[in-house]
Amino acid sequence: MSVEGDIYSETLAVAAKHAQLWLNTISERSINPSKNIDEILHSFGDVLPKGMTNPADVVERIAHLGEPGLMSMPSGRFFGWVIGGTLPAALGADWLVSAWDQNNAARGVTPTTAALEEIAGQWLKDLLGLPTSADVGFPTGGTMANFTGLISARYKVLSDVGWDINAKGLIGAPTVRVLAGEERHITVDLALRYLGLPIPTAIAADSEGRIMIDALKQTLESGSGPTILCLQAGNIHSGAFDPFEEAIELAHQHGAWVHVDGAFGLWALVSPKLRQQLKGIEKADSWGTDAHKTLNVPYDCGVSIVAHPDALRNSFGTHAGYLESFMSDAGDPTDKVPELSRRARGVPVYAALASLGRDGVTALVEKLVTNAQLVGEELKKIPGCFVMNDVVFTQVTFCFEDDERTKAIEERLIQDPTVWISGSHWQGKNVLRISVSNWTTDGADVAVAVEAVRRAAQP
Amino acid sequence: MTTDSQPYRAALEVAVREAISWLDGMPTRSVHPHKDPDEIRDSFHDSLAEVGIPPTEVIERLAQLGEPGLMGKGSGRFFGWVIGGTLPAALGADWLVSAWDQNSRANYLSPTAVTLEEIAGEWLLDLLHLPKDCAVGFPTGGTMANFSGLMCARYKLLKDLGWDVNEKGVNGAPAIQVLVGQDRHVSVDLALRYLGFGLPTVVDDDDEGRIDIAALRKIFESSDVPTILCLQAGNVHSGSFDNFAEAIEIARQHNSWVHVDGAFGLWALASAEFDSITAGLNLADSWATDAHKTLNVPYDCGISIVKDSQVSKGAFTVDAGYLFDYAAPHLQPSDKVVEFSRRARGVPVWAALQSLGRTGVVSLVEGLVHNAQWFAQELLTIPGCQILNDVVFTQVCFAFESDERTLAIGNALMANDSVWISGSHWKGKQVLRISVSNWSTDQEDLETTVAAVRLAGQN
């Protein structure tokens, strides 16, 4: 083969050098990008070169010209949306995944990556206390993890009324009712849309964004037929958990499939201290979460867990003649996610779990919550600052005397290079939100964040 | 921030060393894995430790225990399915993408990641001679690229009928007919299934797997149901291309949406050498392809191209209050693909194109085809070997006197770990297939491979 001498080692040495530099200086650097998209576009130029460029030079160029336009998402002082950093073992494993370049579709073709994902899946079910018989898949993130649970739901509720969705599709099918809390995350709506399901019927929520059982009961009783209920573990504003025990029991009485969107909140299950807030969640039918958030593996990696492997594998499985001899009854990677060819996305999850161990995963999640609670306490000391939620997990939502002032403070914070804190709207108000999701965030980072808010709030 | 000021250094050094050892060993190593998934699981042991192990050990374990179960997909002698290797620049860029760990959903989140994807998109349209104002998205691969195009089709056809699929779903919607060729790839069926379409209507094909124009015309003339027509650029067995000019003209008379699955074949548009088979391909409404195949970027990366960017926006965009979007003049990544949070999957595409340049892309594609054509000629010199397809692109499909003999030769090849050639079924026959998709395949690889087939044919 015509790979010349050291072409990979030269190129990868440049990538490694810049990656190390980026990561090792992240705790000192400005959080915001210093250039905007037009400036970055200008520095790269948009002319496709006619001839070849040395690969090492290409990587050098990306790093050198690209760095000013990066957001320091892996920083311990990045508190925007819900975005984790990356654990060293997960990043190293991710690099191997790219170098190995396996198409992780069938067990018989890529034994190592299939086996590592199976082990990671078992470990996850064990850590989260979810049924050992469930299937675990590694889609790209929360959206597609919700998609995976909901496609299984669609298959099962229609199959229960004698409708073969795979053969006949949804046009002309019995009507599927989809219910979700009014404070569900947008990715639930997206996943439903992809699947051809409607915008869900909204169930009223309480002041923390949790679904209200009375309202759920009323809605369930007001209709009939194939039904899917979407619950939430971890409200993006309050971090709150739906009342799973009661909601799931009610839904199951009506024959509904219960899917839980636990993009970040599902990880509360690894802590004996936090787990009681999710009581009964193990009785749901499917769960979706992100590994690139709370578990701190690199983008992108989600986790989908489905308690009914038949519904899942019938939704995704296929028997292409040319693959059949490599597939197995144990379930192949491609039976469990919405892709045929794909990256071995679960290997960094294996690495993260192996490097943390059971105790380390628990400590990681508990530390995020402890720091969020510390943020909540400290923010309350700032004049005019109201912490709006009960800080039960990693999210702290706060505001000031009125919308104008909150907005003004948000705008000042966006200019502050020491932290990133997102603005949002919640309960009819402009709000600010701190999400503690990075494994490196410590007391000093929390102090910097609180100080930044204090500075921005000065009259 | 943590007490260790360089927490990544040691882990990444191990990853670099092991990755380079894997890549540099590729020309001489066995292409096949030596262990099956169960053996690999055994070697990793199953239980999750209470206490973690250092990241460096995690990476060392992955490399050492994992390597016997890896497939040499990056080898110039791997001809299975349609799977590319990885260009050094693309792999280096991929490593930076993981280290940067940017959530590349929107341009204000990561100006650099989004810019590089935008430039890569423009370069692709230029190289493939497709309309400049198409929306280009980077999903995980061919399956999800087909899904993206077909989701846009679903949105547009139903919108034209006054039905808002985003709000109401497909349940109860007016009927839509989906037409596919007899020999389409299974990922089209999967994408249709996900979207809530039932099994498509199958149109007859010819000996090379191309859609039969007379049959297509007849179906169109017998029904006036709004229609999605799926065509194919690159049949997985023959490499053949549908007759786009005629098929699209018929579809246009019936106001249909035309989607093209060009998982590997779309790249033929890069070279004038293939003008006769690609004629009319640029007239479709949406196109799907893989970058991890012909372009040789690491898994996973697909490309979805939609002619009407407003349709793409209509189909994918959601409005979430908390997103605090700064005014976005043009389409954001989340307006073009099926994920919300995502990896900057398009950056390795930028790196591949920058490193190859225009002429490099053209010669990469032409080189693969010339190698496939060389194979076809040489295989014919092996007693009993018949080439079943007209080798117009990268695929060579061959068989021997009987199914039994083809199968026996396939098994003998499976026992030869210097090459990987897949068996399959096509046109009612047991076949063997060579897909030339790796950038590094050279003359020596070609000769080794033909010798392997010849040897297998002697037994």
HADDOCK unambig.tbl for C-alpha pairs under 7 A between the chains (distance, minus, plus):
assign (segid A and resid 1 and name CA) (segid B and resid 27 and name CA) 5.94 0.50 0.50
assign (segid A and resid 1 and name CA) (segid B and resid 76 and name CA) 5.69 0.50 0.50
assign (segid A and resid 1 and name CA) (segid B and resid 440 and name CA) 5.57 0.50 0.50
assign (segid A and resid 1 and name CA) (segid B and resid 441 and name CA) 5.46 0.50 0.50
assign (segid A and resid 1 and name CA) (segid B and resid 442 and name CA) 5.14 0.50 0.50
assign (segid A and resid 1 and name CA) (segid B and resid 444 and name CA) 6.82 0.50 0.50
assign (segid A and resid 1 and name CA) (segid B and resid 445 and name CA) 6.21 0.50 0.50
assign (segid A and resid 2 and name CA) (segid B and resid 440 and name CA) 5.37 0.50 0.50
assign (segid A and resid 2 and name CA) (segid B and resid 441 and name CA) 6.81 0.50 0.50
assign (segid A and resid 2 and name CA) (segid B and resid 442 and name CA) 5.88 0.50 0.50
assign (segid A and resid 3 and name CA) (segid B and resid 440 and name CA) 6.12 0.50 0.50
assign (segid A and resid 7 and name CA) (segid B and resid 88 and name CA) 6.81 0.50 0.50
assign (segid A and resid 8 and name CA) (segid B and resid 20 and name CA) 6.80 0.50 0.50
assign (segid A and resid 8 and name CA) (segid B and resid 88 and name CA) 5.39 0.50 0.50
assign (segid A and resid 9 and name CA) (segid B and resid 20 and name CA) 5.96 0.50 0.50
assign (segid A and resid 11 and name CA) (segid B and resid 88 and name CA) 6.33 0.50 0.50
assign (segid A and resid 11 and name CA) (segid B and resid 89 and name CA) 6.62 0.50 0.50
assign (segid A and resid 11 and name CA) (segid B and resid 92 and name CA) 6.11 0.50 0.50
assign (segid A and resid 12 and name CA) (segid B and resid 92 and name CA) 5.25 0.50 0.50
assign (segid A and resid 15 and name CA) (segid B and resid 92 and name CA) 5.24 0.50 0.50
assign (segid A and resid 15 and name CA) (segid B and resid 95 and name CA) 6.52 0.50 0.50
assign (segid A and resid 15 and name CA) (segid B and resid 96 and name CA) 6.13 0.50 0.50
assign (segid A and resid 19 and name CA) (segid B and resid 96 and name CA) 5.95 0.50 0.50
assign (segid A and resid 19 and name CA) (segid B and resid 99 and name CA) 5.60 0.50 0.50
assign (segid A and resid 20 and name CA) (segid B and resid 8 and name CA) 6.90 0.50 0.50
assign (segid A and resid 20 and name CA) (segid B and resid 9 and name CA) 6.42 0.50 0.50
assign (segid A and resid 24 and name CA) (segid B and resid 5 and name CA) 6.88 0.50 0.50
assign (segid A and resid 24 and name CA) (segid B and resid 6 and name CA) 5.35 0.50 0.50
assign (segid A and resid 27 and name CA) (segid B and resid 1 and name CA) 5.71 0.50 0.50
assign (segid A and resid 36 and name CA) (segid B and resid 111 and name CA) 5.76 0.50 0.50
assign (segid A and resid 37 and name CA) (segid B and resid 107 and name CA) 6.71 0.50 0.50
assign (segid A and resid 37 and name CA) (segid B and resid 111 and name CA) 4.54 0.50 0.50
assign (segid A and resid 37 and name CA) (segid B and resid 112 and name CA) 6.75 0.50 0.50
assign (segid A and resid 37 and name CA) (segid B and resid 115 and name CA) 6.21 0.50 0.50
assign (segid A and resid 40 and name CA) (segid B and resid 111 and name CA) 6.89 0.50 0.50
assign (segid A and resid 40 and name CA) (segid B and resid 112 and name CA) 6.23 0.50 0.50
assign (segid A and resid 40 and name CA) (segid B and resid 115 and name CA) 6.83 0.50 0.50
assign (segid A and resid 41 and name CA) (segid B and resid 115 and name CA) 5.91 0.50 0.50
assign (segid A and resid 46 and name CA) (segid B and resid 119 and name CA) 6.05 0.50 0.50
assign (segid A and resid 48 and name CA) (segid B and resid 123 and name CA) 6.23 0.50 0.50
assign (segid A and resid 48 and name CA) (segid B and resid 354 and name CA) 6.74 0.50 0.50
assign (segid A and resid 48 and name CA) (segid B and resid 357 and name CA) 6.42 0.50 0.50
assign (segid A and resid 48 and name CA) (segid B and resid 358 and name CA) 6.75 0.50 0.50
assign (segid A and resid 49 and name CA) (segid B and resid 354 and name CA) 6.57 0.50 0.50
assign (segid A and resid 49 and name CA) (segid B and resid 357 and name CA) 4.88 0.50 0.50
assign (segid A and resid 49 and name CA) (segid B and resid 358 and name CA) 6.28 0.50 0.50
assign (segid A and resid 50 and name CA) (segid B and resid 357 and name CA) 4.83 0.50 0.50
assign (segid A and resid 50 and name CA) (segid B and resid 358 and name CA) 4.70 0.50 0.50
assign (segid A and resid 50 and name CA) (segid B and resid 359 and name CA) 5.85 0.50 0.50
assign (segid A and resid 51 and name CA) (segid B and resid 356 and name CA) 6.61 0.50 0.50
assign (segid A and resid 51 and name CA) (segid B and resid 357 and name CA) 4.59 0.50 0.50
assign (segid A and resid 51 and name CA) (segid B and resid 358 and name CA) 6.26 0.50 0.50
assign (segid A and resid 51 and name CA) (segid B and resid 359 and name CA) 5.78 0.50 0.50
assign (segid A and resid 51 and name CA) (segid B and resid 360 and name CA) 6.43 0.50 0.50
assign (segid A and resid 52 and name CA) (segid B and resid 355 and name CA) 5.28 0.50 0.50
assign (segid A and resid 52 and name CA) (segid B and resid 356 and name CA) 4.61 0.50 0.50
assign (segid A and resid 52 and name CA) (segid B and resid 357 and name CA) 4.91 0.50 0.50
assign (segid A and resid 52 and name CA) (segid B and resid 360 and name CA) 6.24 0.50 0.50
assign (segid A and resid 53 and name CA) (segid B and resid 354 and name CA) 6.62 0.50 0.50
assign (segid A and resid 53 and name CA) (segid B and resid 355 and name CA) 4.50 0.50 0.50
assign (segid A and resid 53 and name CA) (segid B and resid 356 and name CA) 6.52 0.50 0.50
assign (segid A and resid 54 and name CA) (segid B and resid 355 and name CA) 6.21 0.50 0.50
assign (segid A and resid 55 and name CA) (segid B and resid 88 and name CA) 6.08 0.50 0.50
assign (segid A and resid 55 and name CA) (segid B and resid 89 and name CA) 4.41 0.50 0.50
assign (segid A and resid 55 and name CA) (segid B and resid 355 and name CA) 5.65 0.50 0.50
assign (segid A and resid 56 and name CA) (segid B and resid 89 and name CA) 6.62 0.50 0.50
assign (segid A and resid 58 and name CA) (segid B and resid 89 and name CA) 6.32 0.50 0.50
assign (segid A and resid 58 and name CA) (segid B and resid 351 and name CA) 6.29 0.50 0.50
assign (segid A and resid 58 and name CA) (segid B and resid 354 and name CA) 6.78 0.50 0.50
assign (segid A and resid 58 and name CA) (segid B and resid 355 and name CA) 6.20 0.50 0.50
assign (segid A and resid 59 and name CA) (segid B and resid 89 and name CA) 6.24 0.50 0.50
assign (segid A and resid 59 and name CA) (segid B and resid 92 and name CA) 6.11 0.50 0.50
assign (segid A and resid 59 and name CA) (segid B and resid 93 and name CA) 5.91 0.50 0.50
assign (segid A and resid 66 and name CA) (segid B and resid 112 and name CA) 5.35 0.50 0.50
assign (segid A and resid 69 and name CA) (segid B and resid 110 and name CA) 6.43 0.50 0.50
assign (segid A and resid 69 and name CA) (segid B and resid 111 and name CA) 5.00 0.50 0.50
assign (segid A and resid 69 and name CA) (segid B and resid 112 and name CA) 4.66 0.50 0.50
assign (segid A and resid 70 and name CA) (segid B and resid 110 and name CA) 5.34 0.50 0.50
assign (segid A and resid 70 and name CA) (segid B and resid 111 and name CA) 6.36 0.50 0.50
assign (segid A and resid 70 and name CA) (segid B and resid 112 and name CA) 5.76 0.50 0.50
assign (segid A and resid 71 and name CA) (segid B and resid 109 and name CA) 6.48 0.50 0.50
assign (segid A and resid 71 and name CA) (segid B and resid 110 and name CA) 5.60 0.50 0.50
assign (segid A and resid 73 and name CA) (segid B and resid 101 and name CA) 6.74 0.50 0.50
assign (segid A and resid 73 and name CA) (segid B and resid 102 and name CA) 6.34 0.50 0.50
assign (segid A and resid 74 and name CA) (segid B and resid 101 and name CA) 6.71 0.50 0.50
assign (segid A and resid 76 and name CA) (segid B and resid 1 and name CA) 5.59 0.50 0.50
assign (segid A and resid 88 and name CA) (segid B and resid 7 and name CA) 6.76 0.50 0.50
assign (segid A and resid 88 and name CA) (segid B and resid 8 and name CA) 5.11 0.50 0.50
assign (segid A and resid 88 and name CA) (segid B and resid 11 and name CA) 6.12 0.50 0.50
assign (segid A and resid 88 and name CA) (segid B and resid 55 and name CA) 6.22 0.50 0.50
assign (segid A and resid 89 and name CA) (segid B and resid 11 and name CA) 6.32 0.50 0.50
assign (segid A and resid 89 and name CA) (segid B and resid 55 and name CA) 4.41 0.50 0.50
assign (segid A and resid 89 and name CA) (segid B and resid 58 and name CA) 6.43 0.50 0.50
assign (segid A and resid 89 and name CA) (segid B and resid 59 and name CA) 6.60 0.50 0.50
assign (segid A and resid 91 and name CA) (segid B and resid 98 and name CA) 6.80 0.50 0.50
assign (segid A and resid 91 and name CA) (segid B and resid 99 and name CA) 6.90 0.50 0.50
assign (segid A and resid 92 and name CA) (segid B and resid 11 and name CA) 5.98 0.50 0.50
assign (segid A and resid 92 and name CA) (segid B and resid 12 and name CA) 5.29 0.50 0.50
assign (segid A and resid 92 and name CA) (segid B and resid 15 and name CA) 5.22 0.50 0.50
assign (segid A and resid 92 and name CA) (segid B and resid 59 and name CA) 6.40 0.50 0.50
assign (segid A and resid 93 and name CA) (segid B and resid 59 and name CA) 6.14 0.50 0.50
assign (segid A and resid 95 and name CA) (segid B and resid 15 and name CA) 6.62 0.50 0.50
assign (segid A and resid 95 and name CA) (segid B and resid 95 and name CA) 5.88 0.50 0.50
assign (segid A and resid 96 and name CA) (segid B and resid 15 and name CA) 6.34 0.50 0.50
assign (segid A and resid 96 and name CA) (segid B and resid 19 and name CA) 5.79 0.50 0.50
assign (segid A and resid 98 and name CA) (segid B and resid 91 and name CA) 6.79 0.50 0.50
assign (segid A and resid 98 and name CA) (segid B and resid 298 and name CA) 5.75 0.50 0.50
assign (segid A and resid 98 and name CA) (segid B and resid 299 and name CA) 6.68 0.50 0.50
assign (segid A and resid 99 and name CA) (segid B and resid 19 and name CA) 5.68 0.50 0.50
assign (segid A and resid 99 and name CA) (segid B and resid 91 and name CA) 6.93 0.50 0.50
assign (segid A and resid 101 and name CA) (segid B and resid 73 and name CA) 6.85 0.50 0.50
assign (segid A and resid 101 and name CA) (segid B and resid 74 and name CA) 6.96 0.50 0.50
assign (segid A and resid 101 and name CA) (segid B and resid 298 and name CA) 5.61 0.50 0.50
assign (segid A and resid 101 and name CA) (segid B and resid 299 and name CA) 5.76 0.50 0.50
assign (segid A and resid 102 and name CA) (segid B and resid 71 and name CA) 6.90 0.50 0.50
assign (segid A and resid 102 and name CA) (segid B and resid 73 and name CA) 6.50 0.50 0.50
assign (segid A and resid 103 and name CA) (segid B and resid 299 and name CA) 6.71 0.50 0.50
assign (segid A and resid 107 and name CA) (segid B and resid 37 and name CA) 6.36 0.50 0.50
assign (segid A and resid 108 and name CA) (segid B and resid 36 and name CA) 6.75 0.50 0.50
assign (segid A and resid 109 and name CA) (segid B and resid 71 and name CA) 6.77 0.50 0.50
assign (segid A and resid 110 and name CA) (segid B and resid 69 and name CA) 6.67 0.50 0.50
assign (segid A and resid 110 and name CA) (segid B and resid 70 and name CA) 5.80 0.50 0.50
assign (segid A and resid 110 and name CA) (segid B and resid 71 and name CA) 5.85 0.50 0.50
assign (segid A and resid 111 and name CA) (segid B and resid 36 and name CA) 5.34 0.50 0.50
assign (segid A and resid 111 and name CA) (segid B and resid 37 and name CA) 4.14 0.50 0.50
assign (segid A and resid 111 and name CA) (segid B and resid 40 and name CA) 6.85 0.50 0.50
assign (segid A and resid 111 and name CA) (segid B and resid 69 and name CA) 4.98 0.50 0.50
assign (segid A and resid 111 and name CA) (segid B and resid 70 and name CA) 6.44 0.50 0.50
assign (segid A and resid 112 and name CA) (segid B and resid 37 and name CA) 6.14 0.50 0.50
assign (segid A and resid 112 and name CA) (segid B and resid 40 and name CA) 6.00 0.50 0.50
assign (segid A and resid 112 and name CA) (segid B and resid 66 and name CA) 5.42 0.50 0.50
assign (segid A and resid 112 and name CA) (segid B and resid 69 and name CA) 4.56 0.50 0.50
assign (segid A and resid 112 and name CA) (segid B and resid 70 and name CA) 5.72 0.50 0.50
assign (segid A and resid 114 and name CA) (segid B and resid 37 and name CA) 6.68 0.50 0.50
assign (segid A and resid 115 and name CA) (segid B and resid 37 and name CA) 5.24 0.50 0.50
assign (segid A and resid 115 and name CA) (segid B and resid 40 and name CA) 6.30 0.50 0.50
assign (segid A and resid 115 and name CA) (segid B and resid 41 and name CA) 5.41 0.50 0.50
assign (segid A and resid 119 and name CA) (segid B and resid 46 and name CA) 6.30 0.50 0.50
assign (segid A and resid 123 and name CA) (segid B and resid 48 and name CA) 6.15 0.50 0.50
assign (segid A and resid 141 and name CA) (segid B and resid 341 and name CA) 6.79 0.50 0.50
assign (segid A and resid 143 and name CA) (segid B and resid 339 and name CA) 6.06 0.50 0.50
assign (segid A and resid 143 and name CA) (segid B and resid 340 and name CA) 6.37 0.50 0.50
assign (segid A and resid 144 and name CA) (segid B and resid 339 and name CA) 6.91 0.50 0.50
assign (segid A and resid 165 and name CA) (segid B and resid 198 and name CA) 6.54 0.50 0.50
assign (segid A and resid 166 and name CA) (segid B and resid 193 and name CA) 5.93 0.50 0.50
assign (segid A and resid 166 and name CA) (segid B and resid 198 and name CA) 5.53 0.50 0.50
assign (segid A and resid 166 and name CA) (segid B and resid 199 and name CA) 6.78 0.50 0.50
assign (segid A and resid 167 and name CA) (segid B and resid 198 and name CA) 4.73 0.50 0.50
assign (segid A and resid 167 and name CA) (segid B and resid 199 and name CA) 5.04 0.50 0.50
assign (segid A and resid 168 and name CA) (segid B and resid 198 and name CA) 4.12 0.50 0.50
assign (segid A and resid 168 and name CA) (segid B and resid 199 and name CA) 6.40 0.50 0.50
assign (segid A and resid 169 and name CA) (segid B and resid 196 and name CA) 4.80 0.50 0.50
assign (segid A and resid 169 and name CA) (segid B and resid 197 and name CA) 4.32 0.50 0.50
assign (segid A and resid 169 and name CA) (segid B and resid 198 and name CA) 3.59 0.50 0.50
assign (segid A and resid 170 and name CA) (segid B and resid 170 and name CA) 5.93 0.50 0.50
assign (segid A and resid 170 and name CA) (segid B and resid 171 and name CA) 5.20 0.50 0.50
assign (segid A and resid 170 and name CA) (segid B and resid 196 and name CA) 5.03 0.50 0.50
assign (segid A and resid 170 and name CA) (segid B and resid 197 and name CA) 6.30 0.50 0.50
assign (segid A and resid 171 and name CA) (segid B and resid 170 and name CA) 5.61 0.50 0.50
assign (segid A and resid 171 and name CA) (segid B and resid 171 and name CA) 4.99 0.50 0.50
assign (segid A and resid 171 and name CA) (segid B and resid 172 and name CA) 5.55 0.50 0.50
assign (segid A and resid 171 and name CA) (segid B and resid 173 and name CA) 5.84 0.50 0.50
assign (segid A and resid 171 and name CA) (segid B and resid 175 and name CA) 6.51 0.50 0.50
assign (segid A and resid 172 and name CA) (segid B and resid 171 and name CA) 6.35 0.50 0.50
assign (segid A and resid 172 and name CA) (segid B and resid 172 and name CA) 5.62 0.50 0.50
assign (segid A and resid 173 and name CA) (segid B and resid 171 and name CA) 6.25 0.50 0.50
assign (segid A and resid 175 and name CA) (segid B and resid 171 and name CA) 6.12 0.50 0.50
assign (segid A and resid 186 and name CA) (segid B and resid 320 and name CA) 6.48 0.50 0.50
assign (segid A and resid 193 and name CA) (segid B and resid 166 and name CA) 5.71 0.50 0.50
assign (segid A and resid 193 and name CA) (segid B and resid 169 and name CA) 6.50 0.50 0.50
assign (segid A and resid 194 and name CA) (segid B and resid 195 and name CA) 5.97 0.50 0.50
assign (segid A and resid 195 and name CA) (segid B and resid 194 and name CA) 5.73 0.50 0.50
assign (segid A and resid 195 and name CA) (segid B and resid 195 and name CA) 4.84 0.50 0.50
assign (segid A and resid 195 and name CA) (segid B and resid 196 and name CA) 5.89 0.50 0.50
assign (segid A and resid 196 and name CA) (segid B and resid 169 and name CA) 4.42 0.50 0.50
assign (segid A and resid 196 and name CA) (segid B and resid 170 and name CA) 4.78 0.50 0.50
assign (segid A and resid 196 and name CA) (segid B and resid 195 and name CA) 5.75 0.50 0.50
assign (segid A and resid 196 and name CA) (segid B and resid 196 and name CA) 5.62 0.50 0.50
assign (segid A and resid 197 and name CA) (segid B and resid 168 and name CA) 6.99 0.50 0.50
assign (segid A and resid 197 and name CA) (segid B and resid 169 and name CA) 4.32 0.50 0.50
assign (segid A and resid 197 and name CA) (segid B and resid 170 and name CA) 6.29 0.50 0.50
assign (segid A and resid 197 and name CA) (segid B and resid 171 and name CA) 6.92 0.50 0.50
assign (segid A and resid 198 and name CA) (segid B and resid 166 and name CA) 6.75 0.50 0.50
assign (segid A and resid 198 and name CA) (segid B and resid 167 and name CA) 5.44 0.50 0.50
assign (segid A and resid 198 and name CA) (segid B and resid 168 and name CA) 4.37 0.50 0.50
assign (segid A and resid 198 and name CA) (segid B and resid 169 and name CA) 4.11 0.50 0.50
assign (segid A and resid 199 and name CA) (segid B and resid 167 and name CA) 5.28 0.50 0.50
assign (segid A and resid 199 and name CA) (segid B and resid 168 and name CA) 6.47 0.50 0.50
assign (segid A and resid 298 and name CA) (segid B and resid 98 and name CA) 5.69 0.50 0.50
assign (segid A and resid 298 and name CA) (segid B and resid 101 and name CA) 5.56 0.50 0.50
assign (segid A and resid 299 and name CA) (segid B and resid 98 and name CA) 6.63 0.50 0.50
assign (segid A and resid 299 and name CA) (segid B and resid 101 and name CA) 5.73 0.50 0.50
assign (segid A and resid 299 and name CA) (segid B and resid 103 and name CA) 6.84 0.50 0.50
assign (segid A and resid 299 and name CA) (segid B and resid 342 and name CA) 6.28 0.50 0.50
assign (segid A and resid 299 and name CA) (segid B and resid 343 and name CA) 4.84 0.50 0.50
assign (segid A and resid 300 and name CA) (segid B and resid 342 and name CA) 5.55 0.50 0.50
assign (segid A and resid 300 and name CA) (segid B and resid 343 and name CA) 5.01 0.50 0.50
assign (segid A and resid 320 and name CA) (segid B and resid 186 and name CA) 6.42 0.50 0.50
assign (segid A and resid 321 and name CA) (segid B and resid 424 and name CA) 6.20 0.50 0.50
assign (segid A and resid 321 and name CA) (segid B and resid 425 and name CA) 6.11 0.50 0.50
assign (segid A and resid 322 and name CA) (segid B and resid 423 and name CA) 6.59 0.50 0.50
assign (segid A and resid 322 and name CA) (segid B and resid 424 and name CA) 4.35 0.50 0.50
assign (segid A and resid 322 and name CA) (segid B and resid 425 and name CA) 6.46 0.50 0.50
assign (segid A and resid 339 and name CA) (segid B and resid 143 and name CA) 5.85 0.50 0.50
assign (segid A and resid 339 and name CA) (segid B and resid 144 and name CA) 6.74 0.50 0.50
assign (segid A and resid 340 and name CA) (segid B and resid 143 and name CA) 6.33 0.50 0.50
assign (segid A and resid 340 and name CA) (segid B and resid 187 and name CA) 6.98 0.50 0.50
assign (segid A and resid 341 and name CA) (segid B and resid 141 and name CA) 6.59 0.50 0.50
assign (segid A and resid 342 and name CA) (segid B and resid 140 and name CA) 6.78 0.50 0.50
assign (segid A and resid 342 and name CA) (segid B and resid 299 and name CA) 6.13 0.50 0.50
assign (segid A and resid 342 and name CA) (segid B and resid 300 and name CA) 5.33 0.50 0.50
assign (segid A and resid 343 and name CA) (segid B and resid 299 and name CA) 4.78 0.50 0.50
assign (segid A and resid 343 and name CA) (segid B and resid 300 and name CA) 4.94 0.50 0.50
assign (segid A and resid 351 and name CA) (segid B and resid 58 and name CA) 6.15 0.50 0.50
assign (segid A and resid 354 and name CA) (segid B and resid 48 and name CA) 6.93 0.50 0.50
assign (segid A and resid 354 and name CA) (segid B and resid 52 and name CA) 5.70 0.50 0.50
assign (segid A and resid 354 and name CA) (segid B and resid 53 and name CA) 6.55 0.50 0.50
assign (segid A and resid 354 and name CA) (segid B and resid 58 and name CA) 6.68 0.50 0.50
assign (segid A and resid 355 and name CA) (segid B and resid 52 and name CA) 4.49 0.50 0.50
assign (segid A and resid 355 and name CA) (segid B and resid 53 and name CA) 4.78 0.50 0.50
assign (segid A and resid 355 and name CA) (segid B and resid 54 and name CA) 5.85 0.50 0.50
assign (segid A and resid 355 and name CA) (segid B and resid 55 and name CA) 5.66 0.50 0.50
assign (segid A and resid 355 and name CA) (segid B and resid 58 and name CA) 6.30 0.50 0.50
assign (segid A and resid 356 and name CA) (segid B and resid 51 and name CA) 6.65 0.50 0.50
assign (segid A and resid 356 and name CA) (segid B and resid 52 and name CA) 4.29 0.50 0.50
assign (segid A and resid 356 and name CA) (segid B and resid 53 and name CA) 6.90 0.50 0.50
assign (segid A and resid 357 and name CA) (segid B and resid 48 and name CA) 6.43 0.50 0.50
assign (segid A and resid 357 and name CA) (segid B and resid 49 and name CA) 5.11 0.50 0.50
assign (segid A and resid 357 and name CA) (segid B and resid 50 and name CA) 5.02 0.50 0.50
assign (segid A and resid 357 and name CA) (segid B and resid 51 and name CA) 4.43 0.50 0.50
assign (segid A and resid 357 and name CA) (segid B and resid 52 and name CA) 3.79 0.50 0.50
assign (segid A and resid 358 and name CA) (segid B and resid 48 and name CA) 6.68 0.50 0.50
assign (segid A and resid 358 and name CA) (segid B and resid 49 and name CA) 6.20 0.50 0.50
assign (segid A and resid 358 and name CA) (segid B and resid 50 and name CA) 4.59 0.50 0.50
assign (segid A and resid 358 and name CA) (segid B and resid 51 and name CA) 6.18 0.50 0.50
assign (segid A and resid 359 and name CA) (segid B and resid 50 and name CA) 5.54 0.50 0.50
assign (segid A and resid 359 and name CA) (segid B and resid 51 and name CA) 5.77 0.50 0.50
assign (segid A and resid 360 and name CA) (segid B and resid 51 and name CA) 6.62 0.50 0.50
assign (segid A and resid 360 and name CA) (segid B and resid 52 and name CA) 6.61 0.50 0.50
assign (segid A and resid 423 and name CA) (segid B and resid 322 and name CA) 6.94 0.50 0.50
assign (segid A and resid 423 and name CA) (segid B and resid 324 and name CA) 6.51 0.50 0.50
assign (segid A and resid 424 and name CA) (segid B and resid 321 and name CA) 6.57 0.50 0.50
assign (segid A and resid 424 and name CA) (segid B and resid 322 and name CA) 4.03 0.50 0.50
assign (segid A and resid 424 and name CA) (segid B and resid 323 and name CA) 6.60 0.50 0.50
assign (segid A and resid 424 and name CA) (segid B and resid 324 and name CA) 6.18 0.50 0.50
assign (segid A and resid 425 and name CA) (segid B and resid 321 and name CA) 5.92 0.50 0.50
assign (segid A and resid 425 and name CA) (segid B and resid 322 and name CA) 5.45 0.50 0.50
assign (segid A and resid 440 and name CA) (segid B and resid 1 and name CA) 5.04 0.50 0.50
assign (segid A and resid 440 and name CA) (segid B and resid 2 and name CA) 5.66 0.50 0.50
assign (segid A and resid 441 and name CA) (segid B and resid 1 and name CA) 5.85 0.50 0.50
assign (segid A and resid 442 and name CA) (segid B and resid 1 and name CA) 6.42 0.50 0.50
